[in-house]
Amino acid sequence: MSEMWCRFSSRLPLPAMMRTCSSTASSACSQQAQTWTRMAGGSDIKEIREHMWNSFLGVDHRTVELPWCKDRWADAVAAAAEKRETAAPFQPDIEPHTVEDSKVVGYIPLGTSAERRIAYMNIMGGVRAGLLLEDMDIIAAYSAYMHCSQHGNLDDAKHLLIVTALVDRLDIREKISLERDIRLTGMVSWVGTSSMEVTIFIDQEDGSADCTSTAENTANTCTASANTADHAVSYAEQSSNDIRQWKRLAEATLVMVGRDPTTNEAAQINFLQLRTPEEIDMFQQGEKRKAARQKMAKESLTRHPPNEDERKTVHELFLQTVDSSSASLQDDPRLPEGSVWMSDTRMSSVRLCHPQHRNIHNKVFGGYLMRQAFELAWASVSVFTQSLPQFIAMDDTFFQVPVEIGDMLEFKAQIVFTEGPYLQVSVHAEKFGHVSGARQTTNVFHFTFASLEKEPLRILPKTYSEAMRHIHGKRCYDKAMHRLNSYRAGPANNHQRPLVSKL
């Protein structure tokens, strides 16, 4: 099985190496470049981000002349648009690629870099989950472009626009330590006509046991230490030259879509060649998730009314706000003891999108949106519970429209559902111009948190719109609990036991 893992050197970035090869370069130079991309072991996540910038823009974005002014930024965007319009039509390479071809490994050296530990430290001495969301988006984009390239050469995928369409799920299983290195492994695990799923595993160096000296023993001991029934743990450990032991802490699935940059229409991407039972299983799981998304779209509360059980729930919530002694529907709703109105849990923030937040397509980086939404959601839960909550899961986050540099972004967080120690938070993101003020929804994020220090109050909707948010929040909560309960031992319905430690 081929080992198409990415590694880049801080001494000689891959683009610089490729620029030294002329059109009549020798086969030795070509083999050198291919060997460079095939080296196993992975790269620092910062090097992966830098390589994407260098490959697609041809410049080091750290050395761009400052300050950025409005006219210069507009000229740069116009030049990029003109370049796309004059580019040759995108011709898809329909040759099937393997899962290994898209595999990307990125490291966050928390255990060896004091500077990186400070950058990733949160107020509780743990790891900032918002930054992990950004890194996850980088790995997903890079893996998707690797799948659509040849021999690991990103130049072959330049005429294809790949964007993040959806974060299908992110599940945090255990505490992420600030003292040990983190490894993110991304691979294309399912492919449609113009869309693909990228599965990302977040592992951390396991300090509970000594590493063995051979790669074979390491693969076996790492698989055993994961202590999970997940199908892809052994697969993610295969073909690695890293002899350290790793423990699976989180798993995510992102959906990426390919577009023709000149027409913005769907573009065909490479087929996926499945070689192992693990790859077949991952592909089948992707088919199930696609069917689940289609079913969810058909049952959306914006298209169809709640089901019978959900309608009963709404009526029961309504009865809790009615004074039974008066037997009147004219009285103002009353708030039962131990409850709080949903409208009283709102919290918002506004961000101006600067050039530093852009991606390789000169749009605002999707990981930046996820980080801002997550940190606002965490803050709203912290204020509501008067505690330091832990992040559990993220579900069904669609990227509806791109965000331009210079746009204003308003994030509105609201706690929509609680059960036991768990809270479901919805964050609505809108962009608007500073001149026109016209608003457009870009995302609706769904986060699940847990409060270990004190059980949160019940959330009660006051309007029908809030009742629908309450129902949708419960749907997201039930999905997250169903997945996370399958990762741990014990009764499937034991929702009172915390799933992870504080992040």
C-alpha positions as CSV (number, residue, x, y, z in Angstrom):
1,M,0.0,0.0,0.0
2,S,1.4,3.4,-1.0
3,E,2.3,5.9,1.7
4,M,1.1,9.3,0.4
5,W,1.7,11.2,3.6
6,C,2.8,14.9,3.5
7,R,5.9,16.3,5.0
8,F,7.5,19.6,4.4
9,S,10.8,21.0,5.5
10,S,11.3,24.4,7.1
11,R,14.7,24.6,5.3
12,L,13.3,24.1,1.8
13,P,9.5,24.4,1.3
14,L,8.0,22.3,-1.4
15,P,7.0,25.2,-3.7
16,A,10.7,26.4,-3.7
17,M,11.8,22.9,-4.7
18,M,9.3,22.7,-7.5
19,R,10.4,26.2,-8.8
20,T,14.0,24.8,-9.2
21,C,12.7,22.3,-11.8
22,S,12.3,23.7,-15.3
23,S,9.9,22.3,-17.9
24,T,12.6,20.0,-19.1
25,A,13.6,18.9,-15.6
26,S,15.3,15.6,-15.2
27,S,13.5,12.6,-13.8
28,A,15.7,12.8,-10.8
29,C,14.3,16.2,-9.9
30,S,10.8,14.9,-10.4
31,Q,11.5,11.9,-8.2
32,Q,13.0,14.2,-5.5
33,A,9.8,16.3,-5.4
34,Q,7.6,13.2,-5.2
35,T,9.7,11.6,-2.5
36,W,9.4,14.9,-0.6
37,T,5.6,14.6,-0.5
38,R,5.7,10.8,0.3
39,M,7.8,11.1,3.4
40,A,5.8,9.6,6.3
41,G,5.5,11.1,9.7
42,G,3.6,14.3,9.1
43,S,4.3,18.0,9.5
44,D,3.8,20.8,12.0
45,I,0.3,22.3,11.4
46,K,1.9,25.7,10.8
47,E,4.0,24.3,7.9
48,I,0.9,22.8,6.3
49,R,-0.9,26.2,6.4
50,E,2.2,27.9,5.0
51,H,2.5,25.4,2.2
52,M,-1.1,25.9,1.1
53,W,-0.4,29.7,0.9
54,N,2.8,29.3,-1.0
55,S,1.4,26.8,-3.4
56,F,-1.8,28.6,-4.3
57,L,-0.7,32.3,-4.1
58,G,3.0,31.9,-5.0
59,V,4.0,34.3,-2.2
60,D,4.7,34.0,1.4
61,H,1.8,35.8,3.0
62,R,3.9,36.8,6.0
63,T,6.0,39.1,3.8
64,V,3.2,40.9,2.1
65,E,3.9,44.7,2.2
66,L,2.0,46.4,4.9
67,P,-0.2,48.3,5.7
68,W,-3.1,46.8,3.8
69,C,-5.3,49.6,2.5
70,K,-8.7,49.3,0.9
71,D,-7.6,50.1,-2.6
72,R,-4.7,47.7,-2.5
73,W,-6.9,44.9,-1.2
74,A,-9.5,45.6,-3.9
75,D,-6.8,45.5,-6.6
76,A,-5.6,42.2,-5.2
77,V,-9.0,40.6,-5.3
78,A,-9.7,42.0,-8.8
79,A,-6.4,40.6,-10.0
80,A,-7.2,37.2,-8.6
81,A,-10.6,37.2,-10.2
82,E,-9.1,38.1,-13.6
83,K,-6.6,35.3,-13.2
84,R,-9.4,32.8,-12.6
85,E,-11.4,34.1,-15.6
86,T,-8.5,33.8,-18.0
87,A,-7.4,30.4,-16.7
88,A,-8.0,27.3,-18.8
89,P,-11.2,25.4,-18.2
90,F,-11.0,22.9,-15.4
91,Q,-10.4,19.4,-16.7
92,P,-11.1,16.9,-14.0
93,D,-8.7,14.0,-13.6
94,I,-11.1,11.2,-13.4
95,E,-8.5,8.6,-12.4
96,P,-9.5,7.1,-9.0
97,H,-7.3,8.0,-6.0
98,T,-6.9,6.0,-2.9
99,V,-7.5,7.0,0.7
100,E,-3.7,7.0,1.2
101,D,-3.3,9.6,-1.5
102,S,-5.2,12.1,0.5
103,K,-3.9,11.3,4.0
104,V,-2.4,14.3,5.7
105,V,-0.8,14.3,9.2
106,G,-0.3,17.5,11.2
107,Y,1.3,17.9,14.6
108,I,0.9,20.5,17.3
109,P,4.1,20.3,19.4
110,L,2.6,21.2,22.7
111,G,5.0,18.8,24.6
112,T,8.2,20.3,23.1
113,S,7.3,24.0,22.3
114,A,6.7,26.4,25.2
115,E,5.7,29.0,22.7
116,R,3.0,26.8,21.2
117,R,1.7,25.8,24.7
118,I,1.2,29.5,25.5
119,A,-0.6,30.0,22.1
120,Y,-3.0,27.1,22.7
121,M,-3.6,27.6,26.5
122,N,-7.1,28.5,27.6
123,I,-8.1,30.2,30.9
124,M,-8.4,26.8,32.6
125,G,-4.9,25.6,31.7
126,G,-6.3,23.3,29.0
127,V,-6.2,23.5,25.2
128,R,-8.3,26.1,23.3
129,A,-10.9,24.1,21.4
130,G,-11.5,27.0,19.1
131,L,-7.9,26.9,17.7
132,L,-8.3,23.1,17.2
133,L,-11.4,23.9,15.1
134,E,-9.2,26.1,12.9
135,D,-6.5,23.5,12.6
136,M,-9.2,20.9,11.8
137,D,-10.4,23.0,8.9
138,I,-6.9,23.4,7.5
139,I,-6.3,19.6,7.6
140,A,-9.7,19.0,5.9
141,A,-8.9,21.5,3.1
142,Y,-5.4,20.2,2.5
143,S,-6.6,16.6,2.4
144,A,-9.3,17.5,-0.1
145,Y,-6.8,19.2,-2.4
146,M,-4.4,16.2,-2.1
147,H,-7.2,13.9,-3.2
148,C,-7.8,16.1,-6.3
149,S,-4.1,16.4,-7.2
150,Q,-1.6,14.1,-8.8
151,H,1.4,12.6,-6.9
152,G,0.9,15.1,-4.0
153,N,1.5,18.1,-6.3
154,L,-1.0,20.8,-5.3
155,D,-0.3,22.6,-8.6
156,D,-2.5,20.0,-10.3
157,A,-5.5,21.2,-8.2
158,K,-5.2,24.9,-8.6
159,H,-8.0,25.2,-11.1
160,L,-10.4,23.6,-8.7
161,L,-12.1,25.6,-6.0
162,I,-12.7,23.5,-2.9
163,V,-14.6,24.9,0.0
164,T,-16.0,23.7,3.3
165,A,-19.7,23.0,3.0
166,L,-20.6,21.3,6.3
167,V,-19.2,20.2,9.6
168,D,-21.2,17.0,10.0
169,R,-20.0,16.2,13.4
170,L,-17.2,16.7,15.9
171,D,-17.1,14.5,19.0
172,I,-14.7,15.1,22.0
173,R,-14.2,11.9,23.9
174,E,-11.6,12.7,26.5
175,K,-9.6,15.5,28.0
176,I,-7.0,17.1,25.8
177,S,-3.8,17.9,27.7
178,L,-1.7,21.0,27.2
179,E,1.5,19.0,28.1
180,R,1.7,16.5,25.2
181,D,1.9,16.7,21.4
182,I,-1.4,16.5,19.4
183,R,-1.7,14.8,16.0
184,L,-4.4,15.5,13.5
185,T,-4.8,12.9,10.7
186,G,-7.1,13.7,7.8
187,M,-8.2,11.6,4.9
188,V,-10.9,11.6,2.2
189,S,-13.2,8.7,3.3
190,W,-16.2,9.2,1.0
191,V,-16.7,10.8,-2.4
192,G,-19.7,11.7,-4.4
193,T,-19.8,13.5,-7.7
194,S,-18.7,17.0,-6.6
195,S,-18.5,16.5,-2.8
196,M,-16.3,14.5,-0.4
197,E,-16.2,13.7,3.2
198,V,-12.9,14.2,5.1
199,T,-12.5,12.2,8.3
200,I,-10.2,13.7,10.9
201,F,-8.8,11.9,13.9
202,I,-7.4,14.0,16.8
203,D,-4.9,12.0,18.8
204,Q,-2.6,12.9,21.6
205,E,0.7,11.3,22.7
206,D,-0.1,8.7,25.3
207,G,2.1,9.2,28.4
208,S,0.6,6.3,30.3
209,A,2.9,3.7,28.8
210,D,6.4,3.5,27.4
211,C,6.9,3.4,23.6
212,T,8.2,0.3,22.0
213,S,11.2,0.4,19.7
214,T,9.5,-1.0,16.6
215,A,6.8,0.4,14.3
216,E,5.0,-3.0,14.4
217,N,4.8,-3.2,18.1
218,T,3.8,0.5,18.3
219,A,0.9,0.0,16.0
220,N,-0.3,-2.9,18.1
221,T,0.1,-1.1,21.4
222,C,-1.4,2.1,20.1
223,T,-4.5,0.3,18.9
224,A,-4.9,-1.4,22.3
225,S,-4.4,1.8,24.2
226,A,-7.2,3.5,22.3
227,N,-9.7,1.2,24.1
228,T,-12.4,2.0,21.6
229,A,-14.5,0.1,19.1
230,D,-13.9,2.7,16.4
231,H,-13.3,1.1,13.1
232,A,-10.6,3.4,11.9
233,V,-8.2,3.5,14.9
234,S,-5.9,0.8,13.5
235,Y,-6.1,2.3,10.0
236,A,-5.1,5.7,11.2
237,E,-2.0,4.2,12.9
238,Q,-0.9,2.3,9.8
239,S,2.2,3.2,7.8
240,S,3.5,5.7,10.3
241,N,7.2,6.2,11.1
242,D,6.3,7.8,14.4
243,I,7.0,5.1,17.0
244,R,5.2,7.0,19.8
245,Q,2.0,5.8,21.3
246,W,-1.1,7.8,20.6
247,K,-4.6,7.9,22.1
248,R,-7.7,8.8,20.2
249,L,-9.4,11.9,21.8
250,A,-11.7,13.3,19.2
251,E,-13.1,12.6,15.7
252,A,-14.7,14.8,13.1
253,T,-16.3,14.6,9.7
254,L,-16.3,17.6,7.3
255,V,-17.9,17.8,3.9
256,M,-15.9,19.6,1.2
257,V,-17.3,20.5,-2.3
258,G,-15.5,21.2,-5.5
259,R,-16.4,24.1,-7.7
260,D,-15.3,25.4,-11.1
261,P,-13.8,28.8,-10.2
262,T,-14.8,30.4,-13.5
263,T,-18.5,29.4,-13.4
264,N,-18.9,28.5,-9.7
265,E,-20.8,25.4,-10.8
266,A,-20.2,22.0,-9.3
267,A,-17.0,20.3,-10.6
268,Q,-16.4,16.6,-10.8
269,I,-13.8,15.3,-8.4
270,N,-11.7,12.2,-8.4
271,F,-13.3,8.9,-7.6
272,L,-12.2,7.0,-4.5
273,Q,-10.6,3.6,-4.8
274,L,-11.2,1.4,-1.7
275,R,-8.5,-1.1,-0.8
276,T,-9.1,-2.4,2.7
277,P,-12.1,-3.5,4.8
278,E,-11.6,-0.4,7.0
279,E,-11.8,1.9,4.0
280,I,-15.0,0.1,2.8
281,D,-16.5,0.5,6.2
282,M,-15.6,4.2,6.3
283,F,-17.2,4.7,2.9
284,Q,-20.4,2.9,4.0
285,Q,-20.5,5.1,7.1
286,G,-20.3,8.1,4.8
287,E,-23.2,6.8,2.7
288,K,-25.3,6.5,5.9
289,R,-24.4,10.0,7.0
290,K,-25.4,11.3,3.5
291,A,-28.8,9.5,3.8
292,A,-29.2,10.9,7.4
293,R,-28.6,14.5,6.1
294,Q,-31.1,14.0,3.3
295,K,-33.6,12.8,5.8
296,M,-32.9,15.7,8.2
297,A,-33.4,18.1,5.3
298,K,-36.8,16.6,4.5
299,E,-37.9,16.8,8.2
300,S,-36.6,20.3,8.7
301,L,-38.8,22.4,10.9
302,T,-38.7,25.1,8.2
303,R,-40.5,22.7,5.9
304,H,-42.6,20.4,8.0
305,P,-44.3,20.7,11.4
306,P,-42.9,18.8,14.5
307,N,-43.8,15.1,14.8
308,E,-46.4,13.9,17.3
309,D,-44.0,13.5,20.2
310,E,-42.5,16.9,19.6
311,R,-45.9,18.6,19.5
312,K,-46.8,17.0,22.8
313,T,-43.5,18.3,24.2
314,V,-44.3,21.8,23.1
315,H,-47.8,21.7,24.7
316,E,-46.3,20.3,27.9
317,L,-43.8,23.2,28.0
318,F,-46.7,25.6,27.4
319,L,-48.8,24.2,30.3
320,Q,-45.9,24.7,32.7
321,T,-46.2,28.5,32.0
322,V,-50.0,28.6,32.6
323,D,-51.5,29.2,36.0
324,S,-53.7,26.2,36.4
325,S,-55.8,27.8,39.2
326,S,-57.1,30.6,36.9
327,A,-57.9,28.3,33.9
328,S,-57.3,31.2,31.6
329,L,-55.2,31.6,28.5
330,Q,-55.3,35.4,28.8
331,D,-52.8,35.7,31.7
332,D,-49.1,36.5,31.0
333,P,-47.0,33.3,31.0
334,R,-45.4,32.6,34.4
335,L,-41.9,31.2,34.9
336,P,-41.8,28.0,36.9
337,E,-39.2,27.7,39.7
338,G,-35.9,26.3,38.5
339,S,-36.4,27.6,34.9
340,V,-35.3,30.5,32.8
341,W,-36.8,32.0,29.6
342,M,-34.8,31.1,26.5
343,S,-34.8,34.8,25.4
344,D,-32.8,35.6,28.6
345,T,-29.9,33.5,27.5
346,R,-28.9,35.5,24.5
347,M,-25.4,36.8,24.0
348,S,-23.9,38.4,20.9
349,S,-20.6,39.8,19.4
350,V,-19.6,41.6,16.3
351,R,-16.4,41.1,14.4
352,L,-14.8,43.0,11.5
353,C,-13.3,40.6,8.9
354,H,-9.6,41.6,8.3
355,P,-7.3,40.3,5.6
356,Q,-5.5,38.3,8.2
357,H,-8.6,36.1,8.4
358,R,-8.6,35.2,4.7
359,N,-8.1,31.8,3.2
360,I,-6.4,30.9,-0.1
361,H,-9.5,32.0,-2.0
362,N,-9.4,35.5,-0.5
363,K,-12.6,34.7,1.5
364,V,-12.8,34.6,5.3
365,F,-11.4,31.4,6.6
366,G,-14.1,28.9,7.7
367,G,-12.0,27.9,10.7
368,Y,-12.1,31.5,12.0
369,L,-15.9,31.5,11.9
370,M,-16.0,28.3,13.8
371,R,-13.6,29.6,16.5
372,Q,-15.5,32.8,17.0
373,A,-18.8,31.0,17.2
374,F,-17.4,28.4,19.6
375,E,-15.9,31.0,22.0
376,L,-19.1,32.9,22.1
377,A,-21.1,29.8,22.8
378,W,-18.7,28.8,25.6
379,A,-18.9,32.3,27.1
380,S,-22.7,32.2,27.1
381,V,-22.8,28.8,28.8
382,S,-20.2,29.9,31.4
383,V,-22.3,33.0,32.3
384,F,-25.5,31.0,32.4
385,T,-24.2,28.2,34.6
386,Q,-21.7,30.4,36.5
387,S,-19.1,27.7,36.0
388,L,-16.4,26.6,33.5
389,P,-18.2,24.3,31.0
390,Q,-16.7,21.5,28.9
391,F,-17.1,21.1,25.2
392,I,-18.8,17.9,24.1
393,A,-19.8,18.0,20.5
394,M,-20.5,20.0,17.4
395,D,-23.2,19.1,14.9
396,D,-24.7,20.0,11.5
397,T,-23.0,23.3,10.8
398,F,-23.6,24.4,7.2
399,F,-21.5,27.1,5.4
400,Q,-24.3,28.8,3.4
401,V,-22.5,31.8,1.8
402,P,-18.9,33.0,1.7
403,V,-17.8,35.9,3.9
404,E,-15.9,38.7,2.2
405,I,-12.9,40.6,3.6
406,G,-14.4,43.8,5.0
407,D,-17.7,42.3,6.0
408,M,-19.1,42.7,9.5
409,L,-20.0,39.5,11.2
410,E,-22.5,39.3,14.0
411,F,-22.7,36.1,16.2
412,K,-25.8,35.6,18.3
413,A,-25.6,32.7,20.8
414,Q,-28.7,31.3,22.6
415,I,-29.1,28.3,24.9
416,V,-32.0,26.4,23.4
417,F,-32.1,23.1,25.4
418,T,-30.9,21.6,28.7
419,E,-31.1,18.1,30.1
420,G,-29.3,17.1,33.3
421,P,-25.8,18.6,33.1
422,Y,-25.9,19.1,29.4
423,L,-26.7,22.3,27.4
424,Q,-27.3,22.8,23.7
425,V,-26.3,26.1,22.3
426,S,-27.2,27.6,18.9
427,V,-25.1,30.3,17.4
428,H,-26.5,32.3,14.5
429,A,-24.0,34.1,12.3
430,E,-24.9,37.0,9.9
431,K,-22.7,39.1,7.7
432,F,-23.6,42.7,6.7
433,G,-21.8,45.5,5.0
434,H,-20.8,48.6,6.9
435,V,-22.4,50.8,4.2
436,S,-25.6,49.0,3.0
437,G,-26.3,47.1,6.2
438,A,-28.0,44.3,4.3
439,R,-27.8,41.1,6.3
440,Q,-27.4,37.5,5.2
441,T,-27.1,34.4,7.3
442,T,-23.8,32.6,6.8
443,N,-24.0,29.8,9.4
444,V,-26.0,28.3,12.2
445,F,-23.7,26.5,14.7
446,H,-24.8,23.8,17.1
447,F,-22.6,23.1,20.2
448,T,-23.1,20.7,23.1
449,F,-21.6,21.5,26.5
450,A,-21.7,19.9,30.0
451,S,-21.7,21.7,33.3
452,L,-19.9,19.5,35.9
453,E,-20.0,22.0,38.8
454,K,-23.7,22.7,38.9
455,E,-26.8,21.5,37.0
456,P,-28.2,24.2,34.7
457,L,-31.7,25.6,35.0
458,R,-34.3,24.4,32.6
459,I,-34.8,26.4,29.4
460,L,-38.4,27.4,28.5
461,P,-39.5,28.9,25.2
462,K,-41.9,31.8,25.3
463,T,-42.8,32.0,21.6
464,Y,-43.5,29.4,18.9
465,S,-40.3,30.3,17.1
466,E,-38.4,29.6,20.3
467,A,-40.2,26.4,20.7
468,M,-39.0,25.3,17.3
469,R,-35.4,26.2,18.3
470,H,-35.9,24.1,21.4
471,I,-37.0,21.1,19.4
472,H,-34.2,21.4,16.9
473,G,-31.7,21.8,19.8
474,K,-33.0,18.5,21.3
475,R,-32.6,16.8,18.0
476,C,-28.9,17.9,17.9
477,Y,-28.5,16.8,21.5
478,D,-30.0,13.4,20.9
479,K,-27.7,12.8,17.9
480,A,-24.6,13.8,19.9
481,M,-25.6,11.6,22.9
482,H,-26.2,8.6,20.6
483,R,-22.8,8.9,19.1
484,L,-20.9,9.6,22.2
485,N,-22.6,6.9,24.2
486,S,-21.3,4.4,21.7
487,Y,-17.7,5.5,22.4
488,R,-17.8,4.6,26.1
489,A,-18.6,1.7,28.3
490,G,-21.7,1.5,30.5
491,P,-25.5,1.8,29.8
492,A,-26.4,3.6,26.6
493,N,-28.8,5.9,28.4
494,N,-26.6,6.9,31.4
495,H,-26.6,10.6,30.6
496,Q,-25.6,11.6,34.1
497,R,-22.0,10.4,33.8
498,P,-19.8,13.0,32.2
499,L,-18.4,12.0,28.9
500,V,-15.1,13.9,29.0
501,S,-13.0,16.0,31.4
502,K,-12.8,19.8,31.3
503,L,-11.2,21.2,28.3
